[in-house]
Amino acid sequence: MSDFRESIDVDCSPEDVWAYVIDPSHLPEWQQSAVSAEPLDPGPVHVGSRVRITRHVGRRDVPMTMEYTEYDPPHAWGLQGVDGPIRGRVHGEITPLDDGRRSRVTMDLDFEGKGIGKVLLPLIVRPQVRKELPNNERLLKDHLEHRSA
């Protein structure tokens, strides 16, 4: 069972949703804590590809490396943190609705604390995510639906 699970329906095809959510350059547009994101490996994304994401956590900007653990276009993706005191695990799914005219995006998030991260998780990270995740879902919906309009 994940720490957090959110779903939202969007008026876009699964292919359009996939193209947007899988592109790291869009992350700061729809995730409030994301300051920047950049691929670390050349070529197309695949299982094992890495991305460096800098997030604003508490009062600091914290860089972290995430690695793709799942990559199944346009249905599902997974990422796992590979460094830092707090390591996230993300699983995303895109379900077609209305014969593919709309989509349901579901995201599951878990966290593991290492060292000081064990203290930071309940004090800073989980409260921030609890507040931010519903807003991120709304931002994602807004960006996707306005891009396709």
NUPA-844589 format. One line per field, with one value per atom (N, C-alpha, C): residue in three letters; x, y, z; atom name. Coordinates in nm, 4 decimals, decimal comma. Last residue first. Example, Ala and Ser with C-alpha at 12.3 -4.5 7.8 and 13.67 -1.06 7.14 Angstrom:
2
residuo SER; SER; SER; ALA; ALA; ALA
X 1,2850; 1,3670; 1,2900; 1,3190; 1,2300; 1,3200
Y -0,2250; -0,1060; 0,0030; -0,5690; -0,4500; -0,3300
Z 0,7080; 0,7140; 0,7870; 0,7800; 0,7800; 0,7800
atomo N; CA; C; N; CA; C
***
This chain:
149
residuo ALA; ALA; ALA; SER; SER; SER; ARG; ARG; ARG; HIS; HIS; HIS; GLU; GLU; GLU; LEU; LEU; LEU; HIS; HIS; HIS; ASP; ASP; ASP; LYS; LYS; LYS; LEU; LEU; LEU; LEU; LEU; LEU; ARG; ARG; ARG; GLU; GLU; GLU; ASN; ASN; ASN; ASN; ASN; ASN; PRO; PRO; PRO; LEU; LEU; LEU; GLU; GLU; GLU; LYS; LYS; LYS; ARG; ARG; ARG; VAL; VAL; VAL; GLN; GLN; GLN; PRO; PRO; PRO; ARG; ARG; ARG; VAL; VAL; VAL; ILE; ILE; ILE; LEU; LEU; LEU; PRO; PRO; PRO; LEU; LEU; LEU; LEU; LEU; LEU; VAL; VAL; VAL; LYS; LYS; LYS; GLY; GLY; GLY; ILE; ILE; ILE; GLY; GLY; GLY; LYS; LYS; LYS; GLY; GLY; GLY; GLU; GLU; GLU; PHE; PHE; PHE; ASP; ASP; ASP; LEU; LEU; LEU; ASP; ASP; ASP; MET; MET; MET; THR; THR; THR; VAL; VAL; VAL; ARG; ARG; ARG; SER; SER; SER; ARG; ARG; ARG; ARG; ARG; ARG; GLY; GLY; GLY; ASP; ASP; ASP; ASP; ASP; ASP; LEU; LEU; LEU; PRO; PRO; PRO; THR; THR; THR; ILE; ILE; ILE; GLU; GLU; GLU; GLY; GLY; GLY; HIS; HIS; HIS; VAL; VAL; VAL; ARG; ARG; ARG; GLY; GLY; GLY; ARG; ARG; ARG; ILE; ILE; ILE; PRO; PRO; PRO; GLY; GLY; GLY; ASP; ASP; ASP; VAL; VAL; VAL; GLY; GLY; GLY; GLN; GLN; GLN; LEU; LEU; LEU; GLY; GLY; GLY; TRP; TRP; TRP; ALA; ALA; ALA; HIS; HIS; HIS; PRO; PRO; PRO; PRO; PRO; PRO; ASP; ASP; ASP; TYR; TYR; TYR; GLU; GLU; GLU; THR; THR; THR; TYR; TYR; TYR; GLU; GLU; GLU; MET; MET; MET; THR; THR; THR; MET; MET; MET; PRO; PRO; PRO; VAL; VAL; VAL; ASP; ASP; ASP; ARG; ARG; ARG; ARG; ARG; ARG; GLY; GLY; GLY; VAL; VAL; VAL; HIS; HIS; HIS; ARG; ARG; ARG; THR; THR; THR; ILE; ILE; ILE; ARG; ARG; ARG; VAL; VAL; VAL; ARG; ARG; ARG; SER; SER; SER; GLY; GLY; GLY; VAL; VAL; VAL; HIS; HIS; HIS; VAL; VAL; VAL; PRO; PRO; PRO; GLY; GLY; GLY; PRO; PRO; PRO; ASP; ASP; ASP; LEU; LEU; LEU; PRO; PRO; PRO; GLU; GLU; GLU; ALA; ALA; ALA; SER; SER; SER; VAL; VAL; VAL; ALA; ALA; ALA; SER; SER; SER; GLN; GLN; GLN; GLN; GLN; GLN; TRP; TRP; TRP; GLU; GLU; GLU; PRO; PRO; PRO; LEU; LEU; LEU; HIS; HIS; HIS; SER; SER; SER; PRO; PRO; PRO; ASP; ASP; ASP; ILE; ILE; ILE; VAL; VAL; VAL; TYR; TYR; TYR; ALA; ALA; ALA; TRP; TRP; TRP; VAL; VAL; VAL; ASP; ASP; ASP; GLU; GLU; GLU; PRO; PRO; PRO; SER; SER; SER; CYS; CYS; CYS; ASP; ASP; ASP; VAL; VAL; VAL; ASP; ASP; ASP; ILE; ILE; ILE; SER; SER; SER; GLU; GLU; GLU; ARG; ARG; ARG; PHE; PHE; PHE; ASP; ASP; ASP; SER; SER; SER; MET; MET; MET
X -0,6569; -0,7694; -0,7344; -0,4398; -0,5119; -0,6272; -0,3526; -0,2606; -0,3361; -0,5605; -0,5370; -0,4411; -0,5413; -0,6640; -0,6458; -0,2852; -0,3204; -0,4405; -0,3054; -0,2053; -0,2416; -0,5218; -0,5279; -0,4296; -0,4160; -0,5401; -0,5483; -0,1935; -0,1769; -0,2986; -0,3220; -0,2319; -0,2115; -0,4563; -0,5335; -0,4480; -0,2339; -0,3310; -0,4129; -0,1190; -0,0459; -0,1406; -0,3127; -0,2871; -0,2137; -0,2859; -0,4119; -0,3962; -0,0038; -0,0472; -0,1823; 0,0415; 0,0753; 0,0092; -0,0310; -0,0884; -0,0733; 0,1205; -0,0238; -0,0954; 0,3773; 0,3173; 0,1657; 0,4116; 0,4201; 0,3529; 0,3884; 0,2912; 0,2923; 0,6152; 0,4771; 0,3733; 0,8386; 0,8052; 0,6593; 0,8506; 0,8485; 0,7889; 0,8128; 0,8085; 0,7877; 0,8373; 0,7119; 0,7000; 1,1022; 0,9808; 0,8540; 1,3088; 1,2471; 1,1154; 1,3908; 1,3328; 1,2544; 1,4871; 1,3874; 1,3178; 1,6853; 1,5586; 1,4493; 1,9136; 1,8320; 1,6958; 1,9027; 1,9708; 1,8762; 1,6449; 1,7786; 1,8463; 1,3071; 1,4057; 1,5342; 1,0998; 1,1869; 1,2899; 0,7641; 0,8929; 0,9676; 0,5337; 0,5864; 0,7206; 0,2511; 0,3813; 0,4112; 0,0665; 0,0960; 0,2356; -0,1710; -0,0330; -0,0267; -0,3616; -0,3507; -0,2033; -0,5698; -0,4299; -0,4295; -0,7879; -0,7743; -0,6270; -0,8930; -0,8020; -0,8163; -1,0786; -1,0418; -0,9517; -1,0983; -1,1084; -1,0666; -1,1031; -0,9743; -0,9799; -1,3702; -1,3058; -1,1772; -1,3927; -1,4729; -1,4051; -1,0522; -1,1950; -1,2655; -0,7507; -0,8381; -0,9837; -0,5331; -0,6412; -0,7287; -0,2117; -0,3046; -0,4064; -0,0220; -0,0999; -0,1936; 0,2843; 0,1763; 0,1092; 0,4600; 0,4005; 0,2834; 0,7531; 0,6348; 0,5895; 0,9313; 0,8904; 0,7582; 1,2018; 1,0637; 1,0490; 1,4043; 1,3959; 1,2513; 1,6009; 1,4618; 1,4502; 1,8744; 1,8183; 1,6720; 2,0255; 1,9692; 1,9059; 1,9298; 2,0265; 1,9529; 1,7300; 1,8512; 1,9580; 1,3796; 1,4919; 1,6131; 1,2140; 1,2656; 1,3813; 0,9180; 1,0468; 1,0838; 0,7162; 0,7586; 0,8959; 0,4205; 0,5605; 0,5902; 0,1799; 0,2321; 0,3801; 0,0732; -0,0068; 0,0499; 0,1454; 0,1129; 0,0353; 0,4626; 0,3810; 0,2547; 0,6035; 0,5086; 0,4144; 0,8385; 0,8176; 0,7341; 0,9890; 0,8825; 0,8627; 1,1887; 1,1774; 1,0703; 1,4060; 1,2846; 1,2912; 1,5348; 1,5594; 1,4278; 1,6403; 1,5353; 1,5674; 1,8253; 1,8281; 1,7201; 1,7806; 1,7711; 1,7717; 1,8453; 1,8542; 1,8447; 1,6522; 1,7216; 1,7250; 1,6350; 1,6234; 1,7128; 1,4711; 1,5881; 1,5475; 1,2736; 1,3359; 1,4506; 1,0815; 1,1014; 1,1540; 1,2062; 1,1577; 1,1867; 1,1922; 1,1938; 1,1276; 1,3937; 1,2671; 1,2905; 1,5257; 1,5511; 1,4156; 1,6044; 1,4959; 1,5395; 1,7459; 1,7819; 1,6695; 1,6858; 1,6510; 1,6886; 1,7812; 1,7809; 1,7464; 1,6766; 1,7086; 1,6981; 1,5700; 1,7100; 1,7531; 1,3553; 1,3832; 1,5339; 1,3915; 1,3690; 1,3909; 1,3873; 1,3665; 1,3382; 1,6361; 1,4984; 1,4928; 1,9478; 1,8577; 1,7201; 2,1549; 2,1168; 2,0175; 2,0637; 2,1120; 2,0688; 1,9421; 2,0861; 2,1473; 1,6956; 1,7428; 1,8939; 1,5870; 1,6636; 1,7049; 1,4022; 1,4180; 1,4904; 1,3323; 1,3854; 1,3933; 1,1540; 1,2227; 1,2759; 0,8645; 0,9695; 1,0251; 0,6490; 0,7808; 0,8944; 0,4280; 0,4622; 0,6029; 0,4096; 0,4428; 0,5008; 0,3706; 0,2546; 0,2857; 0,6060; 0,4789; 0,3626; 0,8194; 0,7976; 0,6666; 0,7791; 0,7574; 0,7362; 0,8496; 0,7178; 0,6958; 1,0908; 1,0903; 0,9564; 1,0434; 1,0842; 1,0791; 0,7754; 0,8779; 0,9197; 0,5624; 0,6899; 0,8060; 0,3390; 0,3888; 0,5264; 0,3077; 0,3305; 0,3952; 0,2698; 0,3736; 0,4072; 0,0455; 0,1764; 0,2885; -0,1586; -0,1213; 0,0195; -0,1663; -0,1318; -0,0893; -0,2408; -0,1154; -0,0702; -0,4949; -0,3812; -0,2465; -0,6437; -0,6173; -0,5015; -0,8210; -0,7119; -0,6952; -0,9544; -1,0118; -0,9015; -0,8979; -0,8637; -0,9236; -0,9366; -0,9796; -0,9504; -0,7113; -0,7844; -0,8189; -0,6033; -0,6480; -0,7219; -0,3533; -0,4455; -0,4792; -0,2067; -0,2650; -0,3671; 0,0622; -0,0298; -0,0786; 0,1916; 0,1681; 0,0600; 0,0506; 0,1322; 0,0968; 0,0841; 0,0000; 0,0884
Y 2,2375; 2,3216; 2,4026; 2,1087; 2,0412; 2,1253; 2,2767; 2,2463; 2,1890; 2,2673; 2,3929; 2,3745; 2,0070; 2,0477; 2,1787; 2,0051; 1,9132; 1,9626; 2,2087; 2,2171; 2,1260; 2,1107; 2,2412; 2,2500; 1,8611; 1,8675; 1,9987; 1,9553; 1,8642; 1,8700; 2,1058; 2,1713; 2,0854; 1,8983; 2,0047; 2,0792; 1,7541; 1,6885; 1,7939; 1,9451; 1,8982; 1,8333; 1,9589; 2,0767; 2,0374; 1,7034; 1,7408; 1,8636; 1,7322; 1,6357; 1,6693; 1,9200; 1,9513; 1,8599; 1,8086; 1,9363; 1,9586; 1,5765; 1,5682; 1,6953; 1,6827; 1,6043; 1,5967; 1,8064; 1,8851; 1,8116; 1,5876; 1,6980; 1,7826; 1,4315; 1,3825; 1,4941; 1,6159; 1,5641; 1,5206; 1,6942; 1,7901; 1,7306; 1,4840; 1,6244; 1,7217; 1,2315; 1,2668; 1,4158; 1,2748; 1,2241; 1,2651; 1,3525; 1,4519; 1,4050; 1,1153; 1,2211; 1,3200; 0,9739; 0,9090; 1,0100; 1,1389; 1,1303; 1,0635; 1,0907; 1,2036; 1,2048; 0,7635; 0,8553; 0,9626; 0,7590; 0,7065; 0,8092; 0,6807; 0,7704; 0,6966; 0,6464; 0,5753; 0,6753; 0,6728; 0,7313; 0,6405; 0,6610; 0,6072; 0,6746; 0,7273; 0,7720; 0,7071; 0,6856; 0,6333; 0,6793; 0,8284; 0,8262; 0,7771; 0,8144; 0,7721; 0,7669; 0,9635; 0,9566; 0,9235; 0,8782; 0,8870; 0,8675; 1,0531; 0,9646; 0,9844; 1,0594; 1,1135; 1,0115; 0,9137; 1,0601; 1,1304; 0,6403; 0,7049; 0,8549; 0,5708; 0,5250; 0,6009; 0,6834; 0,7295; 0,6982; 0,6521; 0,6662; 0,7125; 0,4762; 0,5422; 0,5418; 0,5501; 0,4612; 0,5344; 0,5518; 0,6276; 0,5283; 0,5597; 0,4847; 0,5791; 0,5624; 0,6328; 0,5436; 0,5519; 0,4664; 0,5441; 0,6328; 0,6824; 0,5765; 0,6733; 0,5733; 0,6212; 0,8687; 0,8484; 0,7320; 0,8979; 0,8367; 0,8036; 1,1078; 1,0703; 1,0210; 1,1517; 1,0990; 1,0572; 1,0411; 1,1366; 1,0711; 0,8273; 0,8953; 0,9888; 0,7185; 0,6370; 0,7057; 0,6772; 0,7600; 0,6732; 0,5502; 0,5194; 0,6134; 0,5352; 0,5967; 0,5629; 0,4166; 0,4092; 0,4697; 0,4192; 0,4503; 0,4383; 0,3157; 0,3206; 0,3565; 0,3685; 0,3146; 0,3397; 0,3970; 0,5156; 0,4773; 0,2824; 0,3850; 0,3266; 0,1886; 0,1169; 0,2167; 0,1496; 0,2395; 0,1645; 0,1432; 0,0941; 0,1972; 0,2700; 0,1280; 0,0612; 0,5350; 0,4694; 0,3200; 0,7065; 0,6112; 0,5463; 1,0237; 0,9224; 0,8347; 1,2157; 1,1377; 1,0315; 1,5490; 1,4042; 1,3365; 1,8543; 1,7733; 1,6251; 2,0801; 1,9527; 1,8772; 2,3851; 2,3187; 2,1955; 2,4442; 2,4177; 2,3632; 2,4530; 2,5808; 2,5650; 2,1992; 2,2846; 2,4197; 2,1607; 2,0835; 2,1641; 2,1873; 2,2760; 2,1993; 1,9717; 2,0045; 2,1014; 1,8692; 1,9548; 1,9987; 1,5678; 1,6578; 1,7379; 1,3979; 1,4765; 1,5774; 1,0687; 1,2106; 1,2774; 0,7805; 0,8604; 1,0056; 0,4593; 0,6008; 0,6770; 0,2160; 0,2415; 0,3849; 0,1909; 0,1416; 0,1545; 0,4976; 0,3536; 0,3128; 0,7753; 0,7221; 0,5725; 0,8130; 0,8028; 0,7401; 0,9944; 0,9050; 0,8985; 1,0165; 1,0529; 0,9515; 1,0843; 0,9891; 1,0325; 1,2642; 1,2456; 1,1532; 1,5200; 1,3827; 1,3760; 1,7390; 1,7192; 1,5730; 1,9866; 1,8438; 1,8311; 2,2164; 2,1831; 2,0313; 2,2354; 2,3568; 2,3350; 2,1049; 2,0815; 2,2159; 2,1606; 2,1579; 2,1395; 2,1503; 2,2732; 2,2728; 2,0308; 1,9866; 2,1051; 2,1428; 2,0837; 2,0237; 2,2613; 2,3236; 2,2701; 2,0983; 2,2203; 2,2922; 1,8915; 1,8662; 1,9949; 1,9295; 1,9780; 1,9670; 1,8046; 1,9507; 2,0098; 1,5284; 1,5936; 1,7461; 1,3743; 1,4718; 1,5495; 1,2311; 1,1596; 1,2533; 1,3971; 1,3586; 1,2930; 1,4353; 1,5461; 1,4988; 1,1856; 1,2728; 1,3865; 1,0964; 1,0307; 1,1244; 1,2623; 1,2656; 1,2097; 1,1798; 1,3185; 1,3331; 0,9101; 0,9421; 1,0856; 0,9252; 0,8696; 0,9045; 1,2479; 1,1078; 1,0559; 1,4519; 1,4318; 1,2829; 1,5639; 1,5613; 1,5592; 1,3606; 1,4737; 1,4534; 1,2762; 1,2546; 1,3802; 1,1572; 1,2694; 1,2348; 1,0269; 1,0070; 1,1317; 0,9356; 1,0357; 0,9998; 0,8244; 0,7804; 0,8859; 0,7636; 0,8587; 0,8010; 0,5354; 0,6444; 0,7390; 0,2231; 0,3438; 0,4450; -0,1187; 0,0000; 0,1246
Z -2,5975; -2,6398; -2,7643; -2,5023; -2,6111; -2,6639; -2,3017; -2,4123; -2,5315; -2,1225; -2,1950; -2,3113; -2,0254; -2,0960; -2,1705; -1,9060; -2,0139; -2,0939; -1,7110; -1,8170; -1,9342; -1,5492; -1,6158; -1,7324; -1,4604; -1,5381; -1,6168; -1,3152; -1,4286; -1,5194; -1,1160; -1,2115; -1,3356; -0,9834; -1,0491; -1,1519; -0,8894; -0,9783; -1,0533; -0,7217; -0,8397; -0,9395; -0,5211; -0,6053; -0,7327; -0,4059; -0,4720; -0,5622; -0,3164; -0,4172; -0,4817; -0,1040; -0,2427; -0,3457; 0,1417; 0,1000; -0,0509; 0,1410; 0,1684; 0,1213; 0,1103; 0,0022; 0,0191; 0,3617; 0,2386; 0,1234; 0,5402; 0,5447; 0,4172; 0,4437; 0,4312; 0,4447; 0,4996; 0,3670; 0,3560; 0,7799; 0,6694; 0,5419; 0,9672; 1,0084; 0,8936; 0,8502; 0,9171; 0,9509; 0,7126; 0,6483; 0,7224; 0,8865; 0,7995; 0,7377; 1,0076; 1,0902; 1,0036; 0,7942; 0,8800; 0,9696; 0,6939; 0,6222; 0,7030; 0,8332; 0,8771; 0,8085; 0,7117; 0,8035; 0,8535; 0,4770; 0,5099; 0,6013; 0,4174; 0,4764; 0,5080; 0,1433; 0,2354; 0,2864; 0,0248; 0,0592; 0,1549; -0,2489; -0,1237; -0,0985; -0,4459; -0,3966; -0,2623; -0,7410; -0,6080; -0,5697; -0,9546; -0,9076; -0,7638; -1,2442; -1,1042; -1,0681; -1,4704; -1,4285; -1,2795; -1,7212; -1,5757; -1,5425; -2,0165; -1,9444; -1,7941; -2,3274; -2,1969; -2,1276; -2,5571; -2,5693; -2,4402; -2,5287; -2,5487; -2,5668; -2,4773; -2,6012; -2,6330; -2,2110; -2,3259; -2,4589; -2,1010; -2,0720; -2,1993; -2,0236; -2,1207; -2,0731; -1,7625; -1,8039; -1,9049; -1,6593; -1,7418; -1,7963; -1,3586; -1,4581; -1,5314; -1,1776; -1,2455; -1,3476; -0,8856; -0,9880; -1,0466; -0,7171; -0,7865; -0,8854; -0,4297; -0,5282; -0,5861; -0,2943; -0,3350; -0,4303; -0,0277; -0,1606; -0,1919; 0,1516; 0,1296; -0,0137; 0,1390; 0,2629; 0,2519; -0,1765; -0,0832; 0,0387; -0,4535; -0,3673; -0,2723; -0,6022; -0,5849; -0,4992; -0,6272; -0,5854; -0,5582; -0,9076; -0,7748; -0,7453; -1,1065; -1,0748; -0,9311; -1,3738; -1,2345; -1,2193; -1,5749; -1,5530; -1,4041; -1,8229; -1,6860; -1,6855; -2,0935; -1,9833; -1,8439; -2,3633; -2,2836; -2,1569; -2,2375; -2,3031; -2,3657; -1,9758; -2,0611; -2,1288; -1,7623; -1,8750; -1,9777; -1,4427; -1,5307; -1,6402; -1,3252; -1,2939; -1,3788; -1,3731; -1,4223; -1,3932; -1,0951; -1,2031; -1,2432; -0,9751; -0,9857; -1,1069; -0,7556; -0,8784; -0,8703; -0,6359; -0,6165; -0,7526; -0,4623; -0,5842; -0,5485; -0,2907; -0,2736; -0,4062; -0,1457; -0,2755; -0,2694; 0,1736; 0,0890; -0,0466; 0,3598; 0,3224; 0,2237; 0,2467; 0,3629; 0,3174; -0,0660; 0,0484; 0,1743; -0,3958; -0,2803; -0,1657; -0,5959; -0,5309; -0,4167; -0,8935; -0,7780; -0,7248; -1,0425; -1,0070; -0,8850; -1,2994; -1,1802; -1,1588; -1,4122; -1,4222; -1,2903; -1,6029; -1,4810; -1,5116; -1,7236; -1,7465; -1,6155; -1,6447; -1,6135; -1,6414; -1,9142; -1,7794; -1,7555; -2,1051; -2,0951; -1,9491; -2,3281; -2,1935; -2,2020; -2,5898; -2,5411; -2,4015; -2,5244; -2,5951; -2,5330; -2,2269; -2,3634; -2,4206; -1,8881; -1,9874; -2,1268; -1,7278; -1,7088; -1,8133; -1,7808; -1,8003; -1,7824; -1,5240; -1,6466; -1,6592; -1,3584; -1,3881; -1,5209; -1,0880; -1,2202; -1,2345; -0,8769; -0,9220; -1,0635; -0,7502; -0,8498; -0,8989; -0,5892; -0,5254; -0,6254; -0,7693; -0,6984; -0,6390; -1,0816; -0,9464; -0,8708; -1,3311; -1,2635; -1,1266; -1,4177; -1,4540; -1,3703; -1,3504; -1,2712; -1,3041; -1,5587; -1,4156; -1,3342; -1,8212; -1,7787; -1,6276; -1,8573; -1,8647; -1,8192; -1,8588; -1,7344; -1,7390; -1,9966; -2,0334; -1,9080; -1,9093; -1,9159; -1,9507; -1,9261; -1,7931; -1,7987; -2,2135; -2,1205; -1,9903; -2,3252; -2,3812; -2,2842; -2,1711; -2,1622; -2,2082; -2,2654; -2,1238; -2,1088; -2,5322; -2,5005; -2,3543; -2,4972; -2,5655; -2,5355; -2,3759; -2,3021; -2,3659; -2,4541; -2,4846; -2,3988; -2,2210; -2,3165; -2,3405; -1,9841; -2,1185; -2,2229; -1,6957; -1,7820; -1,9201; -1,3556; -1,4934; -1,5736; -1,1091; -1,1672; -1,3113; -0,7959; -0,9339; -0,9798; -0,5602; -0,6135; -0,7571; -0,2699; -0,3968; -0,4386; -0,0454; -0,1079; -0,2400; 0,0432; 0,1373; 0,0854; -0,0795; -0,0919; 0,0170; 0,0000; 0,0000; 0,0000
atomo N; CA; C; N; CA; C; N; CA; C; N; CA; C; N; CA; C; N; CA; C; N; CA; C; N; CA; C; N; CA; C; N; CA; C; N; CA; C; N; CA; C; N; CA; C; N; CA; C; N; CA; C; N; CA; C; N; CA; C; N; CA; C; N; CA; C; N; CA; C; N; CA; C; N; CA; C; N; CA; C; N; CA; C; N; CA; C; N; CA; C; N; CA; C; N; CA; C; N; CA; C; N; CA; C; N; CA; C; N; CA; C; N; CA; C; N; CA; C; N; CA; C; N; CA; C; N; CA; C; N; CA; C; N; CA; C; N; CA; C; N; CA; C; N; CA; C; N; CA; C; N; CA; C; N; CA; C; N; CA; C; N; CA; C; N; CA; C; N; CA; C; N; CA; C; N; CA; C; N; CA; C; N; CA; C; N; CA; C; N; CA; C; N; CA; C; N; CA; C; N; CA; C; N; CA; C; N; CA; C; N; CA; C; N; CA; C; N; CA; C; N; CA; C; N; CA; C; N; CA; C; N; CA; C; N; CA; C; N; CA; C; N; CA; C; N; CA; C; N; CA; C; N; CA; C; N; CA; C; N; CA; C; N; CA; C; N; CA; C; N; CA; C; N; CA; C; N; CA; C; N; CA; C; N; CA; C; N; CA; C; N; CA; C; N; CA; C; N; CA; C; N; CA; C; N; CA; C; N; CA; C; N; CA; C; N; CA; C; N; CA; C; N; CA; C; N; CA; C; N; CA; C; N; CA; C; N; CA; C; N; CA; C; N; CA; C; N; CA; C; N; CA; C; N; CA; C; N; CA; C; N; CA; C; N; CA; C; N; CA; C; N; CA; C; N; CA; C; N; CA; C; N; CA; C; N; CA; C; N; CA; C; N; CA; C; N; CA; C; N; CA; C; N; CA; C; N; CA; C; N; CA; C; N; CA; C; N; CA; C; N; CA; C; N; CA; C; N; CA; C; N; CA; C; N; CA; C; N; CA; C; N; CA; C; N; CA; C; N; CA; C; N; CA; C; N; CA; C; N; CA; C; N; CA; C; N; CA; C; N; CA; C; N; CA; C; N; CA; C; N; CA; C; N; CA; C; N; CA; C; N; CA; C; N; CA; C; N; CA; C; N; CA; C; N; CA; C; N; CA; C; N; CA; C; N; CA; C; N; CA; C
***
